[in-house]
């Protein structure tokens, strides 16, 4: 099963140093039954892109909580054994938890398929979105527009061999 793990650049650096993503259980995103129902598509690539987008939003939330982190969203795509990741049955239909899964234990960074990171030119929009997130969550439409501005930036794809360059 492919899962998308939201991080920040300091979180990616820590994973690179330890060789592990999280120490379990940790939050990730995947194509879950609830995400399939919400997205209304049978195209697995579209569904995985939706899960990646949900992870990018979770990364933005991490940035909002860590003002010292560089303002670039980070998502690691990693393959885990079936049954390792599972949705919370109590939150399955909660719109805020669509695609959310808990990964049971630590996952070796070596299992990662790719890393997705914002380009440097997205930093201003991502910073503004991180600052606006609390107001957007409170229903402020102008703040929601600012948060959506970060989503206009596509995350770039990096091979795992490029992680040292990203965190260097």
N, C-alpha and C positions, 0 to 999 in steps of 0.2 A: 504494500500500500504506500502510495506517495503522500507524504505530509509536508506542509509548508510551515516552517518554524519562524515566527517573528522574532527579530533581534534588533539591536542597535549596533553600530560599529564597535563600541567597547565590548558588547556582548559577543560579537563575532571574534574579536581579539582574544577574549577569555576562552572561547570554545577552541580556537586555534592553539592556544597555549596548553590547554588540558587535553585536547583531542576529543572532547565530548560535548554534545549538545544537551544541556540540562542535566539534572541528576535524578529526574523522575519523581513523581509524575510532573510533566510539564505541558504547557499549552501549545497546541499546533492547530493547523487547519487542514481539512481534507474534503474530498467529495463524499459527503454524508447523505443519507436518505433525505434529510430535511433540506439540504442545499439543493439536491436534485429537484425536489418538489417546488422550492422557491424559484429556482432559475428556469424551470420548464424547458429543459433541453436534454437531449440524449447524446449530444456531442461531447465526448469525454474531454477533448481539448478545451472547449468552452467552459466546462464545469471546473476543470483544473485551473483555468485562468480566473474563474470566480473565487475559488478557494485561495489562490495567490493574492487576489485583491483583498480578501478578508484578512489575510495574514499581514498585508501591507498596512491596513488600518490598525491592526493590533500593534504593529511596529510603531506607528505614529503615536499610539497611546503610551508606549514605552518612552518615546522621545519626550512627550509631554511631562512624564514623571521624572525625567532625567535631564534637567536644563543644561548640564555640562556636556552632553553627548553631541557629536556632530549631527547636524540636522539632515540626515540621510536615512531613509527607511531601508531596512535590511530584512530579507527573507531567504532562508535556506531551504531548498527543496531536498528532501531526503527520503529514501525508501526504507520502510520498516517492515518487519514481519507482520503478516496478518494477525490480528488479535492484540497487537502491541498498542494500537491506538483505538480508542473508543469514544463515542460521543457520550455526554452526560444525559442519561434518559430524562432527567428532570428539566433540562434546558433545551431539549431537542427542537421544540417549536418556538422558542424565544427568538425573535428576529435578531437580537444582539448576539446570539450564540450560533447563528447559521454557519455550518462547516466546522465549528469548534470541536476539537477532540483533545483528549488527554493521552499523552504517550506515557506508558507505564514505567519505563526505566530510562537510564542514560542511553544515548545513541552515539556511536562513534562518528565523529565528523568525517572520517574516511568513507562513510556510507553515503555522504551527500552527493547528489547528482549535479547540483548547480547552486550558485548564490545569485540572488537578485538584489541590486542596490541602485538607489537613485543616482543620477548623474550629478555632478557638482552644480550644474546650472539650476537644479531643482531646490537647492538649499533654502533660498529665500521663501519660496512658496511652502516648503515643508515646515520651516520655522514658523511662519504665519499660521499654518494649519494646526501645528502643535499648540500654539498659544490660544487659538480660537476653539479648540476642542471642548473645553468645559462649557462654554457658552452654547456651542452647537448641540451638545448633549442636553442642554437645558431648553432647547427649542428655538433658539435664536436663528432665524433664517439667514441673516447676513453672515453669521459665523459659520453656518452650514455651507454657504457658498465658498467661504475661504477654505474650509476643510476639503471641499470638492476640488478646489484648485490644485491641491497636492495630488489628487487622484488623476489629474490631467497629465501628470508626468509618468511615463512608462518606466518601470524598473528595468535596468539594464541586466543582461545575462552575463555571468562570469563563470568560467570553469573553476573547479575547486583548486586547481593549481595556482590560480590568481589570488587566493585568499591572502598570502603574505603581502602582496602589493596593496590590497585593499586596507589592511590593518596596519601596514608599515608606517 
